[in-house]
Amino acid sequence: MRISYHKEYSHNLGRDMEYKIYGHAGKPMLVFPTSLGRFYQYEDSGMIDTLSSFIEAGKLQIWTCDSIDEETFFSTHWNNEDRVHRHEQYDKYIAHELIPGLLHQSKQNNGGTDQRILISGCSMGAYYSASFFFRYPQYFDTLIALSGVYSTYYFFGDYMSENIYLNSPLHYLPGLTDDYYLNQYRNSNIIVCVGQGAYEDEMLHETRLLQDVLGRKGIPARIDYWGHDAGHDWPWWNKQIHYYVEGCL
């Protein structure tokens, strides 16, 4: 398997950011880590091994990006507005620096064919993947979100400002009427999965809320509730990601 490490300066963040790429060709997949996680977490948690058959066959190429959660959603030093302002800088890094580079390289690796991205993550990574998918649907055609929350309540409580609202799909999706966005969602493959076992209560609640919103908007989505033995942890996410990626490729 081809694996490469990258460290690049982000003008939006004013700091270096790191990521890894696994594979040589295939469907581009962008993965976010769990809370306070790093770009190497996906590999360390067995997910690259789980998906290795798809990667080595040239069906899937994975980018694992870094987070800056300690400066944003999980900062213990900054106030709410400073935290979300820093997240907006991270948002611009992902949308205007990392993703354009990903798409350029993916096109080169796939014989000049334009690609759309499969975006995914577990836990906090599921929040990120859903948030970017709904905010920038022009980049994506598939979402696989595992055991996530889909609002900012978990991070900011009832505090709400414009920037927080824009990062809280459960707040802005109910009022969204722009056909450009709605049609992009309706023509994408949306998969949201959550277990019903240990430490999944918050995620279960918000998954049900997201299912209700998408249903009322006429947005097709596969919302799966795994069993009461399926907990909030990597062994289950390994099983889930293989199952869903296999069905998408």
C-alpha positions as CSV (number, residue, x, y, z in Angstrom):
1,M,0.0,0.0,0.0
2,R,1.3,3.4,-0.9
3,I,1.3,5.7,2.2
4,S,2.6,9.3,2.3
5,Y,2.9,11.9,5.1
6,H,2.4,15.6,4.4
7,K,3.0,18.7,6.4
8,E,1.9,22.0,4.9
9,Y,1.5,25.5,6.0
10,S,-2.1,26.8,6.3
11,H,-2.5,30.5,5.5
12,N,-6.0,30.4,7.1
13,L,-4.7,28.9,10.3
14,G,-1.3,30.5,10.4
15,R,0.3,27.2,11.3
16,D,1.5,23.9,9.8
17,M,-1.1,21.2,9.3
18,E,-0.4,17.5,8.9
19,Y,-2.2,14.7,7.0
20,K,-1.6,11.2,5.5
21,I,-2.7,9.7,2.2
22,Y,-3.3,5.9,1.8
23,G,-3.5,4.4,-1.6
24,H,-2.6,5.2,-5.2
25,A,-6.0,5.6,-6.9
26,G,-9.8,5.2,-6.5
27,K,-12.6,7.0,-4.8
28,P,-11.2,9.8,-2.6
29,M,-12.2,9.5,1.0
30,L,-11.6,12.3,3.5
31,V,-11.6,11.2,7.2
32,F,-11.8,13.3,10.4
33,P,-10.5,12.1,13.8
34,T,-12.5,11.8,17.0
35,S,-12.4,14.5,19.6
36,L,-8.9,15.8,20.2
37,G,-7.6,13.2,17.7
38,R,-4.8,13.4,15.2
39,F,-4.3,12.6,11.6
40,Y,-2.7,9.2,12.4
41,Q,-5.6,8.0,14.7
42,Y,-7.5,6.3,11.9
43,E,-4.5,4.1,11.1
44,D,-3.7,3.5,14.7
45,S,-7.3,2.4,15.4
46,G,-7.2,-0.3,12.7
47,M,-9.4,1.4,10.1
48,I,-6.8,1.5,7.4
49,D,-6.2,-2.2,7.8
50,T,-10.0,-2.8,7.7
51,L,-10.2,-1.0,4.4
52,S,-6.9,-2.2,3.0
53,S,-8.4,-4.5,0.4
54,F,-10.2,-1.6,-1.2
55,I,-7.1,0.7,-1.0
56,E,-4.7,-1.9,-2.4
57,A,-7.1,-2.7,-5.3
58,G,-7.1,1.0,-6.4
59,K,-10.8,1.4,-5.5
60,L,-10.3,3.8,-2.5
61,Q,-7.7,6.5,-1.6
62,I,-8.0,7.9,1.9
63,W,-6.9,11.3,3.2
64,T,-6.8,11.5,7.1
65,C,-6.7,15.1,8.3
66,D,-5.8,16.7,11.5
67,S,-8.1,18.6,14.0
68,I,-7.4,21.6,16.2
69,D,-10.1,20.7,18.7
70,E,-8.0,22.0,21.6
71,E,-8.3,25.5,20.1
72,T,-12.0,25.3,19.1
73,F,-14.8,23.0,20.4
74,F,-12.8,21.6,23.3
75,S,-10.8,24.7,24.3
76,T,-10.8,25.4,28.0
77,H,-9.2,28.8,27.7
78,W,-11.2,30.7,25.0
79,N,-14.7,32.1,25.2
80,N,-17.4,30.9,22.8
81,E,-16.9,33.5,20.1
82,D,-13.1,33.0,20.0
83,R,-13.6,29.3,19.8
84,V,-16.0,29.4,16.9
85,H,-14.0,32.0,15.2
86,R,-11.0,29.7,15.3
87,H,-13.1,26.9,14.0
88,E,-14.2,29.1,11.1
89,Q,-10.5,29.4,10.2
90,Y,-10.2,25.6,10.4
91,D,-13.3,25.4,8.2
92,K,-11.6,27.6,5.6
93,Y,-8.5,25.5,5.8
94,I,-10.4,22.3,5.0
95,A,-12.7,23.9,2.3
96,H,-10.2,26.1,0.6
97,E,-6.8,24.5,1.1
98,L,-7.0,20.8,1.9
99,I,-10.0,19.8,-0.3
100,P,-8.9,21.6,-3.5
101,G,-5.5,19.9,-3.2
102,L,-7.1,16.5,-2.5
103,L,-9.4,16.9,-5.6
104,H,-6.5,17.9,-7.8
105,Q,-4.4,14.9,-6.8
106,S,-7.3,12.6,-7.0
107,K,-8.0,13.7,-10.6
108,Q,-4.4,13.0,-11.5
109,N,-4.5,9.6,-9.9
110,N,-7.6,8.6,-11.7
111,G,-6.7,9.3,-15.3
112,G,-7.9,12.9,-15.4
113,T,-11.5,12.1,-14.2
114,D,-13.1,14.6,-11.9
115,Q,-14.0,13.1,-8.5
116,R,-16.3,13.8,-5.7
117,I,-15.4,12.9,-2.2
118,L,-16.6,10.3,0.3
119,I,-16.5,12.1,3.6
120,S,-16.5,10.2,6.9
121,G,-15.6,10.1,10.6
122,C,-16.5,8.5,13.9
123,S,-17.9,10.3,17.0
124,M,-16.5,13.9,16.7
125,G,-15.3,13.0,13.2
126,A,-18.9,12.1,12.3
127,Y,-20.0,15.6,13.4
128,Y,-17.2,17.1,11.2
129,S,-18.0,15.0,8.2
130,A,-21.7,15.8,8.4
131,S,-21.1,19.5,9.0
132,F,-18.8,19.8,6.0
133,F,-21.0,17.7,3.8
134,F,-24.1,19.9,4.4
135,R,-22.2,23.1,4.2
136,Y,-20.2,22.4,1.1
137,P,-22.2,19.8,-0.9
138,Q,-20.4,20.7,-4.1
139,Y,-17.4,18.7,-3.0
140,F,-19.1,15.5,-1.9
141,D,-21.4,12.7,-3.1
142,T,-21.2,10.4,-0.1
143,L,-21.4,10.8,3.6
144,I,-20.7,8.0,6.1
145,A,-21.2,9.3,9.6
146,L,-20.7,6.9,12.5
147,S,-21.9,7.6,16.1
148,G,-22.0,11.4,15.8
149,V,-23.8,14.4,17.1
150,Y,-25.2,16.9,14.6
151,S,-25.7,20.1,16.5
152,T,-23.4,22.4,18.5
153,Y,-25.4,21.9,21.7
154,Y,-22.8,19.4,23.0
155,F,-20.1,22.0,22.6
156,F,-21.8,25.4,23.3
157,G,-25.0,24.5,25.1
158,D,-27.8,26.9,24.4
159,Y,-25.4,29.7,23.3
160,M,-26.1,30.6,19.7
161,S,-24.5,33.1,17.3
162,E,-24.4,33.3,13.5
163,N,-21.1,31.4,13.3
164,I,-22.3,28.7,15.7
165,Y,-25.6,28.4,13.8
166,L,-23.7,27.8,10.5
167,N,-21.9,24.9,12.1
168,S,-25.0,23.3,13.6
169,P,-26.8,21.2,10.9
170,L,-29.8,20.4,13.2
171,H,-30.4,24.2,13.6
172,Y,-30.1,25.4,10.0
173,L,-31.4,22.4,8.0
174,P,-35.0,22.7,9.1
175,G,-35.2,26.2,7.6
176,L,-33.2,25.6,4.5
177,T,-35.1,26.3,1.3
178,D,-32.3,26.8,-1.2
179,D,-32.9,24.2,-4.0
180,Y,-29.2,24.2,-4.9
181,Y,-28.3,22.7,-1.6
182,L,-31.4,20.5,-1.3
183,N,-30.9,19.0,-4.7
184,Q,-27.2,18.3,-4.0
185,Y,-28.2,16.4,-0.8
186,R,-31.0,14.5,-2.6
187,N,-28.5,13.3,-5.3
188,S,-25.9,12.1,-2.7
189,N,-25.5,8.9,-0.8
190,I,-26.1,9.8,2.9
191,I,-25.4,7.1,5.5
192,V,-25.7,7.8,9.2
193,C,-25.2,5.0,11.7
194,V,-25.3,4.7,15.4
195,G,-25.2,1.9,17.9
196,Q,-27.6,1.4,20.8
197,G,-25.0,0.2,23.2
198,A,-22.6,1.8,25.7
199,Y,-22.0,5.6,25.5
200,E,-24.3,6.1,22.5
201,D,-27.2,7.9,24.2
202,E,-26.4,11.4,23.0
203,M,-25.6,10.2,19.5
204,L,-28.8,8.2,19.4
205,H,-30.8,11.2,20.3
206,E,-29.2,13.5,17.7
207,T,-29.3,10.8,15.0
208,R,-33.1,10.5,15.5
209,L,-33.4,14.3,15.2
210,L,-31.3,14.3,12.0
211,Q,-33.4,11.5,10.6
212,D,-36.6,13.5,11.2
213,V,-35.2,16.6,9.6
214,L,-34.0,14.8,6.5
215,G,-37.3,13.0,6.2
216,R,-39.3,16.3,6.4
217,K,-37.0,17.8,3.7
218,G,-37.5,14.9,1.3
219,I,-33.8,14.1,1.5
220,P,-33.1,10.3,1.1
221,A,-30.8,8.9,3.7
222,R,-29.9,5.5,5.1
223,I,-30.2,5.8,8.9
224,D,-29.1,2.6,10.6
225,Y,-29.4,1.8,14.3
226,W,-27.1,-1.1,15.2
227,G,-27.9,-3.4,18.2
228,H,-27.7,-2.8,21.9
229,D,-24.3,-4.5,21.9
230,A,-22.9,-1.9,19.5
231,G,-21.0,0.6,21.6
232,H,-19.2,3.9,21.0
233,D,-15.8,2.5,20.2
234,W,-13.4,1.5,17.5
235,P,-14.2,-2.3,17.3
236,W,-17.7,-1.4,16.2
237,W,-16.6,1.4,13.9
238,N,-14.3,-1.0,12.1
239,K,-17.1,-3.3,11.4
240,Q,-19.4,-0.5,10.3
241,I,-17.0,1.3,8.0
242,H,-16.1,-1.9,6.1
243,Y,-19.8,-2.7,5.7
244,Y,-20.8,0.7,4.4
245,V,-17.7,1.4,2.2
246,E,-18.1,-2.0,0.5
247,G,-21.7,-1.1,-0.4
248,C,-20.6,2.3,-1.8
249,L,-17.8,1.2,-4.1
